[in-house]
Amino acid sequence: MTTQTITLNIQGMTCGGCVKSVTNALNQVAGVQSVDVSLDHNNATISFDDSQAQQNTLKEAIEDAGFDVV
């Protein structure tokens, strides 16, 4: 198991509810260990097990929640 941490920039978040939606979507991805979503910085910092999740999977989860990864 190798833990990776990445920060993805997100467009479309406007409130605390958006942060909660992104956080919940990412926490549902297998292998995600921690999520820190910042409304002020419009990004999410995610630590994950790279044997279970890939960056594309994380991006898809955010996009499926209705936001854009830029």
N, CA, C and O atoms as a Maestro MAE file, in Angstrom:
{
 s_m_m2io_version
 :::
 2.0.0
}

f_m_ct {
 s_m_title
 :::
 protein
 m_atom[280] {
  # First column is atom index #
  i_m_mmod_type
  r_m_x_coord
  r_m_y_coord
  r_m_z_coord
  i_m_residue_number
  s_m_chain_name
  s_m_pdb_residue_name
  s_m_pdb_atom_name
  i_m_atomic_number
  :::
  1 25 0.848 -1.188 0.000 1 A "MET " " N  " 7
  2 3 0.000 0.000 0.000 1 A "MET " " CA " 6
  3 2 0.884 1.239 0.000 1 A "MET " " C  " 6
  4 15 1.775 1.381 0.837 1 A "MET " " O  " 8
  5 25 0.631 2.118 -0.934 2 A "THR " " N  " 7
  6 3 1.329 3.397 -0.996 2 A "THR " " CA " 6
  7 2 0.305 4.509 -0.881 2 A "THR " " C  " 6
  8 15 -0.645 4.573 -1.661 2 A "THR " " O  " 8
  9 25 0.498 5.377 0.087 3 A "THR " " N  " 7
  10 3 -0.413 6.500 0.261 3 A "THR " " CA " 6
  11 2 0.096 7.679 -0.548 3 A "THR " " C  " 6
  12 15 1.262 8.063 -0.456 3 A "THR " " O  " 8
  13 25 -0.803 8.246 -1.344 4 A "GLN " " N  " 7
  14 3 -0.493 9.461 -2.098 4 A "GLN " " CA " 6
  15 2 -1.408 10.570 -1.607 4 A "GLN " " C  " 6
  16 15 -2.529 10.318 -1.168 4 A "GLN " " O  " 8
  17 25 -0.925 11.780 -1.685 5 A "THR " " N  " 7
  18 3 -1.737 12.949 -1.359 5 A "THR " " CA " 6
  19 2 -1.696 13.896 -2.546 5 A "THR " " C  " 6
  20 15 -0.623 14.275 -3.017 5 A "THR " " O  " 8
  21 25 -2.874 14.273 -3.022 6 A "ILE " " N  " 7
  22 3 -2.955 15.212 -4.146 6 A "ILE " " CA " 6
  23 2 -3.927 16.331 -3.792 6 A "ILE " " C  " 6
  24 15 -4.790 16.176 -2.928 6 A "ILE " " O  " 8
  25 25 -3.770 17.447 -4.472 7 A "THR " " N  " 7
  26 3 -4.700 18.569 -4.341 7 A "THR " " CA " 6
  27 2 -5.300 18.832 -5.708 7 A "THR " " C  " 6
  28 15 -4.586 19.059 -6.685 7 A "THR " " O  " 8
  29 25 -6.625 18.799 -5.763 8 A "LEU " " N  " 7
  30 3 -7.343 19.060 -7.014 8 A "LEU " " CA " 6
  31 2 -8.083 20.383 -6.898 8 A "LEU " " C  " 6
  32 15 -8.740 20.637 -5.889 8 A "LEU " " O  " 8
  33 25 -7.985 21.227 -7.915 9 A "ASN " " N  " 7
  34 3 -8.724 22.485 -7.953 9 A "ASN " " CA " 6
  35 2 -10.123 22.211 -8.473 9 A "ASN " " C  " 6
  36 15 -10.312 21.485 -9.450 9 A "ASN " " O  " 8
  37 25 -11.107 22.811 -7.799 10 A "ILE " " N  " 7
  38 3 -12.514 22.539 -8.100 10 A "ILE " " CA " 6
  39 2 -13.235 23.845 -8.403 10 A "ILE " " C  " 6
  40 15 -13.091 24.833 -7.682 10 A "ILE " " O  " 8
  41 25 -14.015 23.832 -9.485 11 A "GLN " " N  " 7
  42 3 -14.859 24.982 -9.834 11 A "GLN " " CA " 6
  43 2 -16.303 24.657 -9.505 11 A "GLN " " C  " 6
  44 15 -16.741 23.516 -9.651 11 A "GLN " " O  " 8
  45 25 -17.038 25.661 -9.061 12 A "GLY " " N  " 7
  46 3 -18.473 25.515 -8.882 12 A "GLY " " CA " 6
  47 2 -18.928 25.440 -7.434 12 A "GLY " " C  " 6
  48 15 -20.131 25.425 -7.174 12 A "GLY " " O  " 8
  49 25 -18.002 25.392 -6.484 13 A "MET " " N  " 7
  50 3 -18.397 25.362 -5.077 13 A "MET " " CA " 6
  51 2 -18.717 26.785 -4.622 13 A "MET " " C  " 6
  52 15 -17.928 27.707 -4.830 13 A "MET " " O  " 8
  53 25 -19.886 26.950 -3.998 14 A "THR " " N  " 7
  54 3 -20.291 28.287 -3.567 14 A "THR " " CA " 6
  55 2 -20.677 28.368 -2.095 14 A "THR " " C  " 6
  56 15 -20.886 29.464 -1.574 14 A "THR " " O  " 8
  57 25 -20.775 27.214 -1.409 15 A "CYS " " N  " 7
  58 3 -21.249 27.242 -0.027 15 A "CYS " " CA " 6
  59 2 -20.785 25.997 0.723 15 A "CYS " " C  " 6
  60 15 -20.151 25.104 0.161 15 A "CYS " " O  " 8
  61 25 -21.119 25.970 2.003 16 A "GLY " " N  " 7
  62 3 -20.759 24.828 2.835 16 A "GLY " " CA " 6
  63 2 -21.410 23.537 2.375 16 A "GLY " " C  " 6
  64 15 -20.844 22.457 2.546 16 A "GLY " " O  " 8
  65 25 -22.592 23.643 1.794 17 A "GLY " " N  " 7
  66 3 -23.257 22.456 1.266 17 A "GLY " " CA " 6
  67 2 -22.479 21.833 0.126 17 A "GLY " " C  " 6
  68 15 -22.439 20.611 -0.012 17 A "GLY " " O  " 8
  69 25 -21.857 22.676 -0.695 18 A "CYS " " N  " 7
  70 3 -21.016 22.184 -1.793 18 A "CYS " " CA " 6
  71 2 -19.815 21.439 -1.233 18 A "CYS " " C  " 6
  72 15 -19.450 20.373 -1.729 18 A "CYS " " O  " 8
  73 25 -19.204 22.001 -0.201 19 A "VAL " " N  " 7
  74 3 -18.051 21.360 0.436 19 A "VAL " " CA " 6
  75 2 -18.454 19.991 0.958 19 A "VAL " " C  " 6
  76 15 -17.722 19.016 0.789 19 A "VAL " " O  " 8
  77 25 -19.619 19.920 1.593 20 A "LYS " " N  " 7
  78 3 -20.110 18.652 2.138 20 A "LYS " " CA " 6
  79 2 -20.364 17.643 1.018 20 A "LYS " " C  " 6
  80 15 -20.045 16.463 1.167 20 A "LYS " " O  " 8
  81 25 -20.929 18.091 -0.089 21 A "SER " " N  " 7
  82 3 -21.192 17.201 -1.230 21 A "SER " " CA " 6
  83 2 -19.905 16.610 -1.791 21 A "SER " " C  " 6
  84 15 -19.829 15.412 -2.061 21 A "SER " " O  " 8
  85 25 -18.886 17.466 -1.965 22 A "VAL " " N  " 7
  86 3 -17.604 17.001 -2.498 22 A "VAL " " CA " 6
  87 2 -16.944 16.044 -1.502 22 A "VAL " " C  " 6
  88 15 -16.412 15.004 -1.889 22 A "VAL " " O  " 8
  89 25 -16.983 16.404 -0.228 23 A "THR " " N  " 7
  90 3 -16.382 15.559 0.809 23 A "THR " " CA " 6
  91 2 -17.046 14.182 0.829 23 A "THR " " C  " 6
  92 15 -16.363 13.158 0.861 23 A "THR " " O  " 8
  93 25 -18.378 14.163 0.811 24 A "ASN " " N  " 7
  94 3 -19.101 12.889 0.832 24 A "ASN " " CA " 6
  95 2 -18.800 12.060 -0.413 24 A "ASN " " C  " 6
  96 15 -18.621 10.846 -0.316 24 A "ASN " " O  " 8
  97 25 -18.743 12.690 -1.563 25 A "ALA " " N  " 7
  98 3 -18.466 11.968 -2.810 25 A "ALA " " CA " 6
  99 2 -17.085 11.320 -2.764 25 A "ALA " " C  " 6
  100 15 -16.918 10.169 -3.167 25 A "ALA " " O  " 8
  101 25 -16.100 12.065 -2.271 26 A "LEU " " N  " 7
  102 3 -14.741 11.527 -2.214 26 A "LEU " " CA " 6
  103 2 -14.600 10.428 -1.165 26 A "LEU " " C  " 6
  104 15 -13.874 9.456 -1.369 26 A "LEU " " O  " 8
  105 25 -15.300 10.588 -0.041 27 A "ASN " " N  " 7
  106 3 -15.216 9.571 1.008 27 A "ASN " " CA " 6
  107 2 -15.842 8.242 0.582 27 A "ASN " " C  " 6
  108 15 -15.575 7.211 1.199 27 A "ASN " " O  " 8
  109 25 -16.663 8.255 -0.457 28 A "GLN " " N  " 7
  110 3 -17.282 7.027 -0.953 28 A "GLN " " CA " 6
  111 2 -16.347 6.230 -1.866 28 A "GLN " " C  " 6
  112 15 -16.620 5.067 -2.163 28 A "GLN " " O  " 8
  113 25 -15.258 6.840 -2.308 29 A "VAL " " N  " 7
  114 3 -14.315 6.161 -3.201 29 A "VAL " " CA " 6
  115 2 -13.451 5.216 -2.370 29 A "VAL " " C  " 6
  116 15 -12.861 5.621 -1.369 29 A "VAL " " O  " 8
  117 25 -13.380 3.955 -2.794 30 A "ALA " " N  " 7
  118 3 -12.558 2.967 -2.085 30 A "ALA " " CA " 6
  119 2 -11.105 3.410 -2.069 30 A "ALA " " C  " 6
  120 15 -10.569 3.827 -3.096 30 A "ALA " " O  " 8
  121 25 -10.468 3.323 -0.913 31 A "GLY " " N  " 7
  122 3 -9.065 3.665 -0.791 31 A "GLY " " CA " 6
  123 2 -8.802 5.070 -0.286 31 A "GLY " " C  " 6
  124 15 -7.673 5.392 0.085 31 A "GLY " " O  " 8
  125 25 -9.832 5.915 -0.266 32 A "VAL " " N  " 7
  126 3 -9.643 7.283 0.229 32 A "VAL " " CA " 6
  127 2 -9.491 7.237 1.747 32 A "VAL " " C  " 6
  128 15 -10.313 6.649 2.450 32 A "VAL " " O  " 8
  129 25 -8.424 7.869 2.237 33 A "GLN " " N  " 7
  130 3 -8.133 7.846 3.666 33 A "GLN " " CA " 6
  131 2 -8.512 9.150 4.362 33 A "GLN " " C  " 6
  132 15 -8.980 9.133 5.500 33 A "GLN " " O  " 8
  133 25 -8.311 10.282 3.681 34 A "SER " " N  " 7
  134 3 -8.711 11.558 4.265 34 A "SER " " CA " 6
  135 2 -9.005 12.559 3.158 34 A "SER " " C  " 6
  136 15 -8.438 12.506 2.066 34 A "SER " " O  " 8
  137 25 -9.918 13.479 3.483 35 A "VAL " " N  " 7
  138 3 -10.345 14.502 2.524 35 A "VAL " " CA " 6
  139 2 -10.418 15.833 3.268 35 A "VAL " " C  " 6
  140 15 -10.991 15.917 4.354 35 A "VAL " " O  " 8
  141 25 -9.834 16.864 2.675 36 A "ASP " " N  " 7
  142 3 -9.938 18.218 3.217 36 A "ASP " " CA " 6
  143 2 -10.342 19.134 2.069 36 A "ASP " " C  " 6
  144 15 -9.534 19.441 1.193 36 A "ASP " " O  " 8
  145 25 -11.597 19.566 2.083 37 A "VAL " " N  " 7
  146 3 -12.119 20.421 1.018 37 A "VAL " " CA " 6
  147 2 -12.153 21.860 1.523 37 A "VAL " " C  " 6
  148 15 -12.677 22.133 2.603 37 A "VAL " " O  " 8
  149 25 -11.593 22.777 0.736 38 A "SER " " N  " 7
  150 3 -11.527 24.186 1.118 38 A "SER " " CA " 6
  151 2 -12.372 25.033 0.168 38 A "SER " " C  " 6
  152 15 -12.102 25.092 -1.032 38 A "SER " " O  " 8
  153 25 -13.390 25.683 0.716 39 A "LEU " " N  " 7
  154 3 -14.199 26.608 -0.075 39 A "LEU " " CA " 6
  155 2 -13.393 27.865 -0.403 39 A "LEU " " C  " 6
  156 15 -13.513 28.414 -1.498 39 A "LEU " " O  " 8
  157 25 -12.569 28.321 0.550 40 A "ASP " " N  " 7
  158 3 -11.757 29.530 0.347 40 A "ASP " " CA " 6
  159 2 -10.757 29.368 -0.792 40 A "ASP " " C  " 6
  160 15 -10.514 30.306 -1.551 40 A "ASP " " O  " 8
  161 25 -10.178 28.172 -0.907 41 A "HIS " " N  " 7
  162 3 -9.161 27.928 -1.927 41 A "HIS " " CA " 6
  163 2 -9.698 27.181 -3.142 41 A "HIS " " C  " 6
  164 15 -8.967 26.943 -4.104 41 A "HIS " " O  " 8
  165 25 -10.987 26.807 -3.094 42 A "ASN " " N  " 7
  166 3 -11.611 26.059 -4.199 42 A "ASN " " CA " 6
  167 2 -10.815 24.820 -4.583 42 A "ASN " " C  " 6
  168 15 -10.528 24.584 -5.756 42 A "ASN " " O  " 8
  169 25 -10.457 24.019 -3.550 43 A "ASN " " N  " 7
  170 3 -9.725 22.799 -3.849 43 A "ASN " " CA " 6
  171 2 -10.032 21.709 -2.827 43 A "ASN " " C  " 6
  172 15 -10.692 21.944 -1.815 43 A "ASN " " O  " 8
  173 25 -9.541 20.529 -3.121 44 A "ALA " " N  " 7
  174 3 -9.657 19.396 -2.212 44 A "ALA " " CA " 6
  175 2 -8.303 18.714 -2.129 44 A "ALA " " C  " 6
  176 15 -7.682 18.424 -3.152 44 A "ALA " " O  " 8
  177 25 -7.849 18.460 -0.919 45 A "THR " " N  " 7
  178 3 -6.627 17.704 -0.689 45 A "THR " " CA " 6
  179 2 -7.054 16.317 -0.230 45 A "THR " " C  " 6
  180 15 -7.770 16.168 0.760 45 A "THR " " O  " 8
  181 25 -6.603 15.307 -0.964 46 A "ILE " " N  " 7
  182 3 -7.067 13.941 -0.747 46 A "ILE " " CA " 6
  183 2 -5.865 13.023 -0.532 46 A "ILE " " C  " 6
  184 15 -4.919 13.029 -1.320 46 A "ILE " " O  " 8
  185 25 -5.914 12.239 0.538 47 A "SER " " N  " 7
  186 3 -4.925 11.178 0.754 47 A "SER " " CA " 6
  187 2 -5.609 9.860 0.451 47 A "SER " " C  " 6
  188 15 -6.713 9.593 0.926 47 A "SER " " O  " 8
  189 25 -4.937 9.034 -0.350 48 A "PHE " " N  " 7
  190 3 -5.566 7.786 -0.775 48 A "PHE " " CA " 6
  191 2 -4.536 6.700 -1.014 48 A "PHE " " C  " 6
  192 15 -3.359 6.974 -1.248 48 A "PHE " " O  " 8
  193 25 -5.001 5.467 -0.951 49 A "ASP " " N  " 7
  194 3 -4.182 4.292 -1.236 49 A "ASP " " CA " 6
  195 2 -4.183 4.102 -2.746 49 A "ASP " " C  " 6
  196 15 -5.221 3.799 -3.336 49 A "ASP " " O  " 8
  197 25 -3.018 4.279 -3.377 50 A "ASP " " N  " 7
  198 3 -2.988 4.245 -4.837 50 A "ASP " " CA " 6
  199 2 -3.139 2.835 -5.417 50 A "ASP " " C  " 6
  200 15 -3.180 2.672 -6.636 50 A "ASP " " O  " 8
  201 25 -3.222 1.829 -4.567 51 A "SER " " N  " 7
  202 3 -3.519 0.488 -5.079 51 A "SER " " CA " 6
  203 2 -5.026 0.267 -5.193 51 A "SER " " C  " 6
  204 15 -5.474 -0.696 -5.815 51 A "SER " " O  " 8
  205 25 -5.816 1.178 -4.579 52 A "GLN " " N  " 7
  206 3 -7.273 1.067 -4.622 52 A "GLN " " CA " 6
  207 2 -7.946 2.182 -5.411 52 A "GLN " " C  " 6
  208 15 -9.033 1.984 -5.955 52 A "GLN " " O  " 8
  209 25 -7.323 3.336 -5.480 53 A "ALA " " N  " 7
  210 3 -7.939 4.486 -6.163 53 A "ALA " " CA " 6
  211 2 -6.895 5.181 -7.020 53 A "ALA " " C  " 6
  212 15 -5.710 5.198 -6.687 53 A "ALA " " O  " 8
  213 25 -7.348 5.751 -8.126 54 A "GLN " " N  " 7
  214 3 -6.480 6.538 -8.992 54 A "GLN " " CA " 6
  215 2 -7.015 7.965 -9.055 54 A "GLN " " C  " 6
  216 15 -8.155 8.238 -8.681 54 A "GLN " " O  " 8
  217 25 -6.165 8.862 -9.534 55 A "GLN " " N  " 7
  218 3 -6.548 10.264 -9.624 55 A "GLN " " CA " 6
  219 2 -7.795 10.446 -10.490 55 A "GLN " " C  " 6
  220 15 -8.656 11.263 -10.165 55 A "GLN " " O  " 8
  221 25 -7.900 9.696 -11.583 56 A "ASN " " N  " 7
  222 3 -9.079 9.810 -12.452 56 A "ASN " " CA " 6
  223 2 -10.357 9.432 -11.728 56 A "ASN " " C  " 6
  224 15 -11.402 10.043 -11.951 56 A "ASN " " O  " 8
  225 25 -10.282 8.420 -10.851 57 A "THR " " N  " 7
  226 3 -11.453 7.998 -10.074 57 A "THR " " CA " 6
  227 2 -11.906 9.119 -9.144 57 A "THR " " C  " 6
  228 15 -13.103 9.351 -8.974 57 A "THR " " O  " 8
  229 25 -10.948 9.807 -8.549 58 A "LEU " " N  " 7
  230 3 -11.261 10.914 -7.649 58 A "LEU " " CA " 6
  231 2 -11.899 12.069 -8.424 58 A "LEU " " C  " 6
  232 15 -12.876 12.663 -7.970 58 A "LEU " " O  " 8
  233 25 -11.339 12.380 -9.595 59 A "LYS " " N  " 7
  234 3 -11.917 13.440 -10.428 59 A "LYS " " CA " 6
  235 2 -13.344 13.100 -10.835 59 A "LYS " " C  " 6
  236 15 -14.228 13.957 -10.803 59 A "LYS " " O  " 8
  237 25 -13.566 11.844 -11.218 60 A "GLU " " N  " 7
  238 3 -14.918 11.427 -11.623 60 A "GLU " " CA " 6
  239 2 -15.906 11.571 -10.478 60 A "GLU " " C  " 6
  240 15 -17.046 11.980 -10.697 60 A "GLU " " O  " 8
  241 25 -15.492 11.246 -9.263 61 A "ALA " " N  " 7
  242 3 -16.386 11.369 -8.104 61 A "ALA " " CA " 6
  243 2 -16.796 12.822 -7.893 61 A "ALA " " C  " 6
  244 15 -17.956 13.104 -7.594 61 A "ALA " " O  " 8
  245 25 -15.847 13.743 -8.047 62 A "ILE " " N  " 7
  246 3 -16.153 15.171 -7.892 62 A "ILE " " CA " 6
  247 2 -17.092 15.628 -9.006 62 A "ILE " " C  " 6
  248 15 -18.062 16.342 -8.755 62 A "ILE " " O  " 8
  249 25 -16.798 15.216 -10.231 63 A "GLU " " N  " 7
  250 3 -17.634 15.612 -11.364 63 A "GLU " " CA " 6
  251 2 -19.035 15.010 -11.276 63 A "GLU " " C  " 6
  252 15 -20.015 15.655 -11.649 63 A "GLU " " O  " 8
  253 25 -19.129 13.781 -10.787 64 A "ASP " " N  " 7
  254 3 -20.450 13.158 -10.602 64 A "ASP " " CA " 6
  255 2 -21.274 13.889 -9.541 64 A "ASP " " C  " 6
  256 15 -22.504 13.833 -9.556 64 A "ASP " " O  " 8
  257 25 -20.590 14.573 -8.619 65 A "ALA " " N  " 7
  258 3 -21.281 15.357 -7.592 65 A "ALA " " CA " 6
  259 2 -21.731 16.717 -8.140 65 A "ALA " " C  " 6
  260 15 -22.415 17.467 -7.444 65 A "ALA " " O  " 8
  261 25 -21.351 17.037 -9.386 66 A "GLY " " N  " 7
  262 3 -21.822 18.259 -10.016 66 A "GLY " " CA " 6
  263 2 -20.831 19.394 -10.090 66 A "GLY " " C  " 6
  264 15 -21.209 20.540 -10.332 66 A "GLY " " O  " 8
  265 25 -19.549 19.082 -9.880 67 A "PHE " " N  " 7
  266 3 -18.522 20.132 -9.884 67 A "PHE " " CA " 6
  267 2 -17.473 19.828 -10.941 67 A "PHE " " C  " 6
  268 15 -17.387 18.701 -11.428 67 A "PHE " " O  " 8
  269 25 -16.684 20.819 -11.293 68 A "ASP " " N  " 7
  270 3 -15.656 20.659 -12.314 68 A "ASP " " CA " 6
  271 2 -14.273 20.655 -11.683 68 A "ASP " " C  " 6
  272 15 -13.970 21.482 -10.823 68 A "ASP " " O  " 8
  273 25 -13.440 19.720 -12.115 69 A "VAL " " N  " 7
  274 3 -12.047 19.688 -11.698 69 A "VAL " " CA " 6
  275 2 -11.246 20.407 -12.769 69 A "VAL " " C  " 6
  276 15 -11.321 20.063 -13.948 69 A "VAL " " O  " 8
  277 25 -10.472 21.416 -12.349 70 A "VAL " " N  " 7
  278 3 -9.714 22.221 -13.308 70 A "VAL " " CA " 6
  279 2 -8.223 22.130 -13.044 70 A "VAL " " C  " 6
  280 15 -7.431 22.747 -13.757 70 A "VAL " " O  " 8
  :::
 }
 m_bond[279] {
  # First column is bond index #
  i_m_from
  i_m_to
  i_m_order
  :::
  1 1 2 1
  2 2 3 1
  3 3 4 2
  4 3 5 1
  5 5 6 1
  6 6 7 1
  7 7 8 2
  8 7 9 1
  9 9 10 1
  10 10 11 1
  11 11 12 2
  12 11 13 1
  13 13 14 1
  14 14 15 1
  15 15 16 2
  16 15 17 1
  17 17 18 1
  18 18 19 1
  19 19 20 2
  20 19 21 1
  21 21 22 1
  22 22 23 1
  23 23 24 2
  24 23 25 1
  25 25 26 1
  26 26 27 1
  27 27 28 2
  28 27 29 1
  29 29 30 1
  30 30 31 1
  31 31 32 2
  32 31 33 1
  33 33 34 1
  34 34 35 1
  35 35 36 2
  36 35 37 1
  37 37 38 1
  38 38 39 1
  39 39 40 2
  40 39 41 1
  41 41 42 1
  42 42 43 1
  43 43 44 2
  44 43 45 1
  45 45 46 1
  46 46 47 1
  47 47 48 2
  48 47 49 1
  49 49 50 1
  50 50 51 1
  51 51 52 2
  52 51 53 1
  53 53 54 1
  54 54 55 1
  55 55 56 2
  56 55 57 1
  57 57 58 1
  58 58 59 1
  59 59 60 2
  60 59 61 1
  61 61 62 1
  62 62 63 1
  63 63 64 2
  64 63 65 1
  65 65 66 1
  66 66 67 1
  67 67 68 2
  68 67 69 1
  69 69 70 1
  70 70 71 1
  71 71 72 2
  72 71 73 1
  73 73 74 1
  74 74 75 1
  75 75 76 2
  76 75 77 1
  77 77 78 1
  78 78 79 1
  79 79 80 2
  80 79 81 1
  81 81 82 1
  82 82 83 1
  83 83 84 2
  84 83 85 1
  85 85 86 1
  86 86 87 1
  87 87 88 2
  88 87 89 1
  89 89 90 1
  90 90 91 1
  91 91 92 2
  92 91 93 1
  93 93 94 1
  94 94 95 1
  95 95 96 2
  96 95 97 1
  97 97 98 1
  98 98 99 1
  99 99 100 2
  100 99 101 1
  101 101 102 1
  102 102 103 1
  103 103 104 2
  104 103 105 1
  105 105 106 1
  106 106 107 1
  107 107 108 2
  108 107 109 1
  109 109 110 1
  110 110 111 1
  111 111 112 2
  112 111 113 1
  113 113 114 1
  114 114 115 1
  115 115 116 2
  116 115 117 1
  117 117 118 1
  118 118 119 1
  119 119 120 2
  120 119 121 1
  121 121 122 1
  122 122 123 1
  123 123 124 2
  124 123 125 1
  125 125 126 1
  126 126 127 1
  127 127 128 2
  128 127 129 1
  129 129 130 1
  130 130 131 1
  131 131 132 2
  132 131 133 1
  133 133 134 1
  134 134 135 1
  135 135 136 2
  136 135 137 1
  137 137 138 1
  138 138 139 1
  139 139 140 2
  140 139 141 1
  141 141 142 1
  142 142 143 1
  143 143 144 2
  144 143 145 1
  145 145 146 1
  146 146 147 1
  147 147 148 2
  148 147 149 1
  149 149 150 1
  150 150 151 1
  151 151 152 2
  152 151 153 1
  153 153 154 1
  154 154 155 1
  155 155 156 2
  156 155 157 1
  157 157 158 1
  158 158 159 1
  159 159 160 2
  160 159 161 1
  161 161 162 1
  162 162 163 1
  163 163 164 2
  164 163 165 1
  165 165 166 1
  166 166 167 1
  167 167 168 2
  168 167 169 1
  169 169 170 1
  170 170 171 1
  171 171 172 2
  172 171 173 1
  173 173 174 1
  174 174 175 1
  175 175 176 2
  176 175 177 1
  177 177 178 1
  178 178 179 1
  179 179 180 2
  180 179 181 1
  181 181 182 1
  182 182 183 1
  183 183 184 2
  184 183 185 1
  185 185 186 1
  186 186 187 1
  187 187 188 2
  188 187 189 1
  189 189 190 1
  190 190 191 1
  191 191 192 2
  192 191 193 1
  193 193 194 1
  194 194 195 1
  195 195 196 2
  196 195 197 1
  197 197 198 1
  198 198 199 1
  199 199 200 2
  200 199 201 1
  201 201 202 1
  202 202 203 1
  203 203 204 2
  204 203 205 1
  205 205 206 1
  206 206 207 1
  207 207 208 2
  208 207 209 1
  209 209 210 1
  210 210 211 1
  211 211 212 2
  212 211 213 1
  213 213 214 1
  214 214 215 1
  215 215 216 2
  216 215 217 1
  217 217 218 1
  218 218 219 1
  219 219 220 2
  220 219 221 1
  221 221 222 1
  222 222 223 1
  223 223 224 2
  224 223 225 1
  225 225 226 1
  226 226 227 1
  227 227 228 2
  228 227 229 1
  229 229 230 1
  230 230 231 1
  231 231 232 2
  232 231 233 1
  233 233 234 1
  234 234 235 1
  235 235 236 2
  236 235 237 1
  237 237 238 1
  238 238 239 1
  239 239 240 2
  240 239 241 1
  241 241 242 1
  242 242 243 1
  243 243 244 2
  244 243 245 1
  245 245 246 1
  246 246 247 1
  247 247 248 2
  248 247 249 1
  249 249 250 1
  250 250 251 1
  251 251 252 2
  252 251 253 1
  253 253 254 1
  254 254 255 1
  255 255 256 2
  256 255 257 1
  257 257 258 1
  258 258 259 1
  259 259 260 2
  260 259 261 1
  261 261 262 1
  262 262 263 1
  263 263 264 2
  264 263 265 1
  265 265 266 1
  266 266 267 1
  267 267 268 2
  268 267 269 1
  269 269 270 1
  270 270 271 1
  271 271 272 2
  272 271 273 1
  273 273 274 1
  274 274 275 1
  275 275 276 2
  276 275 277 1
  277 277 278 1
  278 278 279 1
  279 279 280 2
  :::
 }
}
